Amino acid sequence: MNEEATKATFAEDVALPREYVTLQHLRARDGTPVTVICEAVSEVASLKALGGLPGGRASQAELEAWIEARKAAPADDLSEAIERWGRILEQGTSLPLRSGGEIHPAFYVDRPVAGAIPVRMLKVADILALGQAVLRLSGYQLEGVADQAQFPAGDGERGPDRVGVDGGGANVRLPTLRLVAAA
């Protein structure tokens, strides 16, 4: 056995799966966009947060029932999606401190953490950008419309890549993700 193969890796040499994501809508006190550290989460954490297996598919009947339920209560659908993504953000985000440490998590859903920001303060576009980064770093490939999706800024304009509920309360299709475990 050669000597190189038996040496342990120094802690400083470990390349953690992390990425900086700059938010579109949340600003620091000086007016600059907030940048958040995103990192990988365990498969168990992502499974718990998303409530299903990556790549799982519903039957046609289950899908139609789900769509009909969402037509009746689009706000509930959006609220549920934000809570699920919020759980991913609780697990896989942090904010740097000037002292060199970090606040982890950077965001929380319902249990306040000192220095963390409530997920309810984020716009949907920022939640999706952070969640997608965390899942990508966790080894998932994101497929579907969510990669290009935009959430309306409140102008009520509709188009093929506009999603959410417009300013007039009309239903507009929300993005869906199919998670596929990366090879």
Residue pairs with C-beta under 8 A, 6 or more apart in sequence:
16 39
16 40
17 39
17 40
17 137
17 138
18 37
18 38
18 39
18 40
18 137
19 37
19 38
19 39
19 133
19 136
19 137
20 35
20 36
20 37
20 38
21 35
21 36
21 38
21 129
21 130
21 133
22 33
22 34
22 35
22 36
23 33
23 34
23 35
23 36
23 122
23 126
23 129
23 130
24 33
24 123
24 125
24 126
24 129
25 122
25 123
25 125
25 126
26 33
26 34
26 117
26 121
26 122
26 123
26 126
27 33
27 34
28 34
34 95
36 93
36 94
36 95
36 106
36 130
37 93
37 94
37 95
37 96
37 102
37 106
38 92
38 93
38 130
38 133
38 134
38 137
39 92
39 93
39 94
39 134
39 137
40 92
40 134
40 137
40 138
40 139
41 49
41 88
41 91
41 92
41 134
41 138
42 91
42 138
43 138
43 139
45 88
45 91
45 92
46 54
46 88
46 91
46 135
46 138
46 140
46 179
47 53
47 54
48 87
49 84
49 85
49 87
49 88
49 91
50 84
50 88
50 179
51 84
54 140
54 179
54 180
54 181
55 178
55 179
55 180
55 181
57 178
58 66
70 77
70 174
71 171
74 165
74 171
74 174
75 165
77 174
78 124
78 164
78 165
78 174
81 174
82 119
82 120
82 124
82 127
83 109
83 119
85 119
85 127
85 128
85 130
85 131
86 107
86 108
86 109
86 119
86 127
87 109
88 130
88 131
88 134
88 135
89 105
89 106
89 107
89 119
89 127
89 130
89 131
89 134
90 105
90 107
90 108
90 109
90 119
91 105
91 134
92 105
92 134
92 137
92 138
93 104
93 105
93 106
93 107
93 130
93 134
94 102
94 103
94 104
94 105
94 106
95 102
95 103
95 106
95 115
95 116
95 117
96 102
97 103
97 115
103 113
103 114
103 115
103 116
105 113
105 116
106 116
106 117
107 116
107 117
107 118
107 119
107 122
107 130
108 116
108 117
108 118
108 119
109 118
109 119
112 118
119 127
122 130
123 151
124 151
124 164
125 150
125 151
128 146
128 149
128 151
128 175
132 142
132 146
132 147
135 142
135 179
136 142
139 181
139 182
140 179
140 180
140 181
140 182
141 179
141 180
141 181
141 182
142 177
142 178
142 179
143 177
143 178
143 180
144 175
144 176
144 177
144 178
145 161
145 163
145 175
145 176
146 175
146 176
146 177
148 161
149 161
149 163
149 175
150 161
150 162
150 163
151 162
151 163
151 164
152 158
152 162
152 163
152 164
152 166
152 167
152 172
154 167
155 167
156 166
156 167
156 168
157 166
158 166
158 170
158 172
162 172
163 172
163 173
163 174
163 175
164 172
164 174
165 171
165 172
166 172
